[in-house]
Amino acid sequence: MPQHLPPDEMIADYACGATSPGMSLLMAAHLTQSPESRARLHEFEHVGGVLLADEAPIEMSADAFGTVLAQLDAPSEAPIVATVGDDGPLPRPVLEQIGLGFEDIPWKFRLPGVSSYDFDGFGDETVQLLRARPGATVPQHTHQGNEVTLVMQGVLLDDGVEYCKGDVAVNDEHDDHRPKILGDEMCYCLIVQQGSLRFTGTFSRVLNLLGE
């Protein structure tokens, strides 16, 4: 069971629909792996329902009901999601966002032992799947905004803390870290980055130029 859960404010934002698109995907994936976070989400939803019930009613226009029905009957503009086959180690919300089965994901080489899949359509957020072999190390780096990582399989060591399946790591501009993969199985992470990343370790100048 996950030991490192997202903070209460992150779950509360998700409960009321205030999270960014990237964080909504990460939270949806995390909730499939964490019964404790699902219970906390239900508590926030209950509180929100109680607060909403206490609100004074507002007057609606005469055609409000007809407008809602028309919207329900209108064709959906949501993208068609391909049928997903074998989920593999990835939560279903992640595969549904990709629109492919696990075996069909087009991974891109990043570093020895590390490859990634980059999502499109998340605006200013960088949303990325990371696949890393045991023993692989992500070059030392810091950020100009928050970086939230969900471990979906394997063990990630970050700043002396081990993150396992379902765990969430939150880093910001004060963190200068060098994550490493432990154990003997492939590690899969979903990373949501709000702001740019800057490498700070060995070969940082070259890595930063490659990232531009």
C-alpha positions in Angstrom: 0.0 0.0 0.0 1.3 3.5 -0.9 3.1 5.2 2.0 3.7 8.7 0.4 0.4 10.2 -0.4 -0.5 13.5 -2.0 -1.1 16.4 0.4 -4.7 17.1 1.5 -4.9 20.3 -0.6 -4.1 18.3 -3.7 -6.9 15.8 -3.0 -9.3 18.6 -2.1 -8.6 20.4 -5.3 -9.2 17.2 -7.3 -12.5 16.7 -5.4 -13.8 20.1 -6.4 -12.4 20.0 -10.0 -9.8 22.7 -9.4 -6.7 20.7 -10.5 -4.9 21.3 -13.7 -5.4 18.8 -16.6 -2.0 17.1 -15.9 -2.6 16.9 -12.2 -6.1 15.5 -12.8 -4.5 12.7 -14.8 -1.9 12.0 -12.2 -4.5 12.0 -9.4 -6.9 9.7 -11.3 -4.0 7.2 -11.8 -2.9 7.5 -8.2 -6.4 6.8 -6.9 -6.6 3.5 -8.7 -3.6 2.4 -6.6 -4.4 3.9 -3.2 -7.4 2.9 -1.2 -6.5 5.4 1.5 -6.5 8.3 -0.9 -9.8 7.2 -2.3 -11.2 7.3 1.2 -9.9 10.8 1.7 -11.3 11.9 -1.6 -14.8 10.6 -0.6 -14.5 12.6 2.7 -13.7 15.8 0.7 -16.6 15.1 -1.7 -18.9 14.6 1.2 -17.8 17.9 2.8 -18.3 19.7 -0.5 -21.8 18.2 -0.9 -22.8 19.4 2.6 -21.5 22.9 1.9 -23.3 23.0 -1.4 -26.6 21.9 0.3 -26.2 24.9 2.7 -26.0 27.4 -0.2 -29.0 29.6 -0.8 -30.9 28.6 -4.0 -30.5 30.8 -7.0 -33.1 31.7 -9.6 -32.7 29.9 -12.9 -33.8 31.1 -16.3 -37.1 29.7 -17.8 -35.2 27.8 -20.5 -32.4 26.4 -18.2 -33.8 22.9 -18.2 -34.2 22.8 -22.0 -30.6 24.1 -22.4 -29.2 21.3 -20.3 -31.1 18.7 -22.3 -29.9 20.1 -25.6 -26.3 19.9 -24.3 -26.8 16.3 -23.3 -28.2 15.4 -26.7 -25.4 17.2 -28.6 -22.6 15.1 -30.1 -19.6 14.8 -27.8 -16.4 16.6 -28.9 -14.2 14.4 -26.7 -11.5 12.5 -28.6 -12.2 8.9 -29.3 -10.1 6.7 -27.2 -8.7 3.5 -28.8 -9.6 0.2 -27.2 -7.0 -0.6 -24.6 -5.8 -4.2 -24.3 -3.3 -5.3 -21.8 -2.9 -2.6 -19.1 0.5 -3.8 -18.0 1.9 -1.9 -15.0 0.1 1.3 -16.0 -3.2 2.4 -14.4 -6.1 2.5 -16.9 -6.5 6.4 -16.8 -3.0 6.6 -18.2 -3.5 4.2 -21.0 -6.9 5.8 -21.9 -5.1 9.1 -22.2 -2.5 7.6 -24.5 -5.2 5.7 -26.5 -3.0 2.7 -27.0 -2.4 -0.7 -25.3 0.7 -0.9 -23.1 2.7 -2.9 -25.6 2.1 -0.3 -28.3 3.5 2.7 -26.5 6.1 4.4 -28.7 8.9 4.9 -26.1 11.7 7.4 -26.9 15.3 6.9 -25.8 16.4 9.5 -23.3 19.5 8.2 -21.5 21.1 4.7 -21.0 18.4 2.7 -19.2 15.8 5.5 -19.4 13.1 6.2 -22.0 10.0 8.3 -22.0 6.6 9.0 -23.6 5.5 12.6 -23.9 1.9 13.5 -23.7 0.5 16.3 -25.9 -2.4 18.7 -25.2 -1.6 19.8 -21.6 -0.8 23.4 -22.3 2.0 24.8 -20.1 2.4 21.6 -18.2 4.9 18.9 -19.3 3.3 15.5 -18.7 5.6 12.5 -19.3 5.8 8.8 -18.7 9.2 7.6 -17.6 10.5 4.0 -18.0 13.8 3.3 -16.2 15.7 0.1 -15.7 17.0 -0.9 -12.2 20.2 1.0 -11.4 19.4 3.8 -13.8 19.8 7.4 -12.5 18.1 10.6 -13.7 20.7 13.4 -14.0 20.8 15.9 -11.1 18.3 18.7 -11.7 16.1 21.4 -10.1 13.0 23.1 -11.3 11.4 26.5 -11.8 8.0 25.1 -10.6 6.5 22.0 -9.1 7.3 18.5 -10.3 5.0 15.8 -9.1 5.9 12.1 -9.7 3.7 9.1 -9.4 5.5 5.8 -9.2 3.3 3.1 -10.9 5.8 0.2 -10.6 9.2 -0.3 -9.2 11.1 1.6 -6.6 12.4 5.2 -7.0 15.0 6.6 -4.5 14.8 10.4 -4.3 16.7 12.4 -1.7 17.0 9.4 0.6 13.3 8.5 0.4 12.1 5.3 -1.3 8.9 5.7 -3.4 7.0 2.5 -4.4 3.9 1.7 -6.3 1.2 4.3 -5.8 3.5 6.7 -4.0 3.6 10.4 -4.9 6.7 12.6 -4.7 6.4 16.4 -4.8 9.4 18.6 -5.6 9.7 22.3 -6.2 12.3 25.0 -6.9 14.0 24.3 -3.6 14.9 20.7 -4.5 18.1 19.8 -6.3 17.8 16.0 -6.7 19.1 13.0 -8.5 16.5 10.2 -8.5 17.7 6.6 -8.9 15.9 3.3 -9.6 16.3 0.6 -6.9 15.3 -3.1 -6.8 15.1 -5.5 -9.7 12.1 -4.5 -11.7 11.5 -1.8 -14.3 10.2 1.4 -12.9 7.4 3.3 -14.5 6.5 6.9 -13.4 4.1 9.5 -14.4 5.6 13.0 -14.1 3.8 16.3 -14.2 6.1 19.3 -14.5 4.8 22.9 -14.0 7.6 25.1 -15.1 11.0 24.4 -16.7 13.7 21.9 -15.6 17.4 22.7 -15.2 20.2 20.2 -15.0 22.8 21.0 -12.3 25.1 18.0 -12.1 27.9 16.7 -14.3 27.5 17.6 -18.0 24.6 19.9 -16.9 25.6 22.5 -19.6 25.3 19.9 -22.4 22.1 18.5 -21.0 20.5 21.9 -20.7 21.4 22.8 -24.3 19.9 19.5 -25.5 16.7 20.4 -23.6 16.2 23.8 -25.2 
